[in-house]
Amino acid sequence: MRHVHGVAARAALCFCLCGGTARAIVQTIDARAESNVRQFVGDGVVNSDQAIESLNETTSNLPLIADARLSLVDSEATVFSSATTITTFSDPTLSDAPNPREFGLELVAYSFDPVTRYEATGAAVETREIVFTAEEIGVVDGAELEVTSHFFLDGFLIIWGDLVPAAGPTGAQLRVEVYQTRSGQERQAVMQASLRLSQNSDGSPLLVAEGDLGTDNVVLLDTLGSVSPLGDVYLVALPAMSIPYTYNAMVGETFTLEAEVECRVENQPFTGVGVVLGVPLDRFVNSIGDAVRSSITEDELLAKTAGVVPPPAKPLQAGEGTQVRVLSAPGLPVARVFPCGGLGIESLALTTGFAMLTMMVWFRRWSVR
């Protein structure tokens, strides 16, 4: 567990009150990154690789980088099939932007071999211990708060290759969850969302979304057709979005918020899969090119859409900031909402904005960009 002191801890939250400012205190931060790859021949696992990095367990420094990969080479030592998972957790205090972009996941798998396939997963977890004191917030201990914040997310899921007929389970998926734990209570999910791109038996794309994420919040590009040298391509774009979530807290109460991000891919012979979050698209495309032993560009991949991804039917976009309601406090007759201008926040991805009497604040939220 990494302790955050001084400015970094006390600058996690700002809000306006009669021209002044107040801050919440983030007492600790913890993080973990894990990557796994398994290689199959038929139904049997023949090889595996795993990498785990944990703050102050395996290292005291950020970023955490967990890199797992496997490959099969031919008689000329040329890579014949491969799978790679790179999971990164970066220091959120180094960014001055509202979105600190601390999570990064990149998974790619492809096989030229008729009997070799792969499964790969990447996961990152970030935990914050938070307390809002009466002195800092300006409301007495025990005042009940209702908080609505956001989780930033963007990336791509892709399937390509010999997709008809489908040889077996092939797909890319992601899962994001936020949990709150309060004293004397069990951990409670305050946000859960998942997305999976796979195939029907005829090889056509199947897109499934669950929880706080819908298929109309993303864009399925299923009309790309054959893209050289990948073959048929189905691509799902997650334009920059923010998924809202709401939970309760009390002034003077110490509680934890925990964000979990997980991606998984599974391919079959002569098919490829990939998922990327928090990684530039050009780097992701280069990784796909490495997997198929050919050079491709972002423009080639998106050529059928003129290089432009259309907006989703129902985009999820952040509002003016995080909304906090004081539900009950001595001297407060009713809960009220007050707007407050956007404020720069010096640190911390996992925290949420709080404001007295439900002010609107800018806050650095969990994010994947």
N, C-alpha and C positions, 0 to 999 in steps of 0.2 A: 504494500500500500504506500503510495507516494503522498507525502504531506505537502500542501501548498500554503505558503506563508505570505504575509505582507500584502503588497499591492495585488499580486496575482490572485490571492484568495478573496480579498475584500472588494475587488473590482468586478466581480462576476455579475453584478446587477446595479443598474442606476435607474432612478426615476426622479421626476420633478415634484417638488412639494414646496410651495411658497418661495420659489426661486432657489431652493437648496437641492441637495442630492442625498441619497441614502443608498446603502449597499447591503446585499445579502452576503453571507460568509460561506464559502465552499471550503470545508475543512480538510477533505482528502480527495485524491483522485487515484484511481487504479485502472489498469488497462491490460488487455491480453490479445494476442493475435495468433491464429493457428491456421495451418495449411496441411491438407492431406491429399494424396494421389494414390489410387490403386489401379494396377494393370491386370486385366483379365485375358485369359485365353479360353474361349468358350465360356463356361460358367465358373471356372476356377480362378482364384486370385494367384498370380504368379510372382508379383512384386508389389511393393508399397513403399511410400516415402512420406515422412511427416516432419513438420517443423513447428515449434511452439516458442513464442517469445512472450514473457510476462514481466511487467514493470516491477523492478526490484526483486524479482525471483531469478530470472535469467539475465537481466540487464537493468541498470539504473538509468539508462539513457534512452531518449527518443530520437528518431522514430523507431518503433518496433517493426521489424521486417521478417516475416515468416515465409520462406521460399521452399516449396516442395515441387519436385519434377521427376518424371520418368521418361525414358525414350527407348525405342527399339531400333537397332541399326542393322543395315544389310551387310553383305559380304565385303562391300567397299567402304564400310564405316560411315555410310550415309544414313542420316536419321530417316527411319522408315515410318515411324509413328511416335507420337509424343503427347504428353499432357503436362501442363504447368499451372500451378496455383501460387500467386503472390498476394499475401495479405499484409497490409501496412496500416499502422496507427501512428499518426504524426502528432507533434506537440501542438495542441490547439492554442496555446498562448502566444505563438509566433505570428499569428495572423491578425491583422487589423480589420478584416472584413467581417460583416455580420455572420457569414458562414465560414468557419475555420477550416473546413475540408480535412478533417482528421482521419476519416476512414478511406481506405483505398483497397479495392479488391479486383483482381484480374485472373480469370480462369479461361484456358483454351485447351481443347483436346481434339486430335484428329488421328486417323489410322489409315495407312495404305495397305495394311496387312489384312487378309480376309478372315482371320480368326482373332485378332487383337482388338480390344476395346478398353475404355478407361472410365473411371468415376473419380471425380475430384470435388473437394469442398474447401471453402475458405470462410473463416469466421473471425470476427473481432468484437470485443466487449469493452465498454467503458463504463465505469461506476463513479458516481460523485456522492459524497456525504455533505448535506446542506443543512444550514440552520438560518432562520430569519429571526433576528432578535428584536425585542421591543424598542431598544435604543436605535437600531439601524432603520427599522421599518416605520416607527412612529405610531404603532398600534400596540396595545397591551398584550402581554403573553396570553395565549389561549384564544386569541381572535381567529376565527375560521376564515380560510381563504379558499377560493376556487380559481384555478389557474388553467388557462388555455394557451398552449404553446405549439410549436411546429417542429417537424423533422424534415430537413432538406434531403432531397434525393434526386439524382439523375444518373443515366447510364444507358447501356444497350445490352440486349440479349440477341443471340444469333444462332441459327442452325443452317448448315449448308452441306452440299454433297449429293450423294446418290439417295435421294429421299423417297423415291417411288420404285417399288413398294417399300414401306418402312421395314427395316430388318429387325427391329426390336425397339425397346425403350430408348429414345433419344430426346434429350431435353436440357434446358437451362432454366434455373429458377433462382429466385432471391426471396429472402425473408428479413423483415426488419421489425423489431419489437422494442418497446419501452416499458420498463417496470418501475413501480414505486414500492418501497418498503417503509412502513411506519412502525414505531415502537409498539410491540405487543400484537402486531398484526402480520399476517402472511403476505408474502410478496404478491402484488396485484398488477396485472397487465393494464396499462393505460393506453397503449397503442399497439396494434398488431396488423401487419400487412404482408401479403405474399403475392408473388407473380410467377407464373410458369409458362414457358413456351415449349411445346412438344408437338407430336405428330399424331394424326389419326391413322388408321390402318391403311388408307390409300395414299399416305404421304402428305396430305394437306395439313396446314398448321392448325394447332389447337392452343389457344391462349386462355388461361384461367387465372383470375384474380380473386383474392379472398381478403376478408377483414376490411381495413380502412383504405384499401386501394381497389379501384374498379378498372375493368378493361377499357372504359371510356376515358380514363385518366392518362392512358398511354397510347402510342401509335403503333399498330401492326402493319409493317410493309410486306405484304404477301404477294405483291405483283412485280417483284424484281425480276422473276424468271431466272434464267441462267446467267451467272456472272462469272466471267473468265478470271482465274482458273478454278473457281470454287464449285461450279455447278449450280444447282438450284439453291436459292438463298431465301430464308425468311428472317426478317429483322424486326425487333421490337425496340422502339426508342422511348426512353423515359425523359422527356424534356424537363428542364429544371422545375421542380415542384416542391411543395411543402405540405406534408400531411399533418393536419391539426390533431392534437390530443389534449384531454382535460383531466385534471386530478385535483384533490383537496390537500390542504396542509394547514398547520396552525402556527402562529407566531410563537417563537420560543421552542419549537419542536425540531429535533434533529431527525432527518430522514434521508433515505438514499434514492437516487434515480439511476437506473441502469439501462444502457442502450446496447442492443445486440443486433449485429448485421451478419447474415450468413448467405453465401452463394453456393450453388451446387450445379455441376454439369455431368452428363452421362452421354456417351456416344456409342455408336456401333461401327463396325468396319465400313470404310469408305464414306463415313459421315463425320462432320465436325460440329462442335458446339463451343459456345463462348459466352461469357457474361463479364461485364465490366461496370464498376461503380467507383467514382472518384479518381479515374485515370483518364488522361486525354485520349480522344478517339484515335488520333494518329498512331499513338503507341500501341493501342489495342489492335489496330489494323496491321501494324508491323508484326505483332505476335501471331496473328492469323496467317500472314504471309510466310512466317518462319515455319508454321505447322504444316503448310501445304507445299513447302519448298519452292515458293515462287514469290516474286515481288508484286504486291498490290498496293493501291493507294486508297485513301478515303474517298476521293472523287470516283474511282472505279466502283467502289462498293455502293455508293449512293447515286451512281450515274442515272439509274432509271427514275430517280426522283429529282433530277437536275441538281443534286447535291443539297437539297433542302428538305428537311423533315417537316411535314405539315403539323399544325398544332393538334392536340387531342380534342375530342369532342367536349370533354369537361376538364379543362386544365385545373390543377390544384396550385394556386398561387398564394403566397404569403400576404397577409393584410398589413396594416400599419405597424404592427408589433405584437407583443404578447399581452393578452388581456387577463387581468386579475381582478377578482371580485372579493371584497370583504363581506362575507355572508353574515357574520355576527361579531359585534364588539361593543363594549360599554359606550353609550353615548351616540351610537350609530343607529338611527331609527330604521333605515332601509338600506339595502345594498344599492350602490350607485356605480356608474361607470364614468370615468373622466378621461378625455384624450390628453396625451402628453407627447411632445415632439420626439422625433427619433434621436437617440443618444448613442454615441460610440461606446462599445463595451471592450474593456481591455483583455478579457480572457474567457475561456472555457466553453467548450462545445456542449457539455452535458447538462449545464445549468439551464434554468428557465427564468424569464423576466418576471419580477414581482413589482407591484406598485400599490401604494396606500389608496384605499377607497376605489379600487379597481381602475387605476390609471392604465393607460396604454404606454408600453415601453418598448424600446428596441433591446433585443437581447441576443446573444450568440447561442443559437440552438444547436442540438445535435444535427449533424449534417453529413451528407455524402454528395460531393460534387465532382 
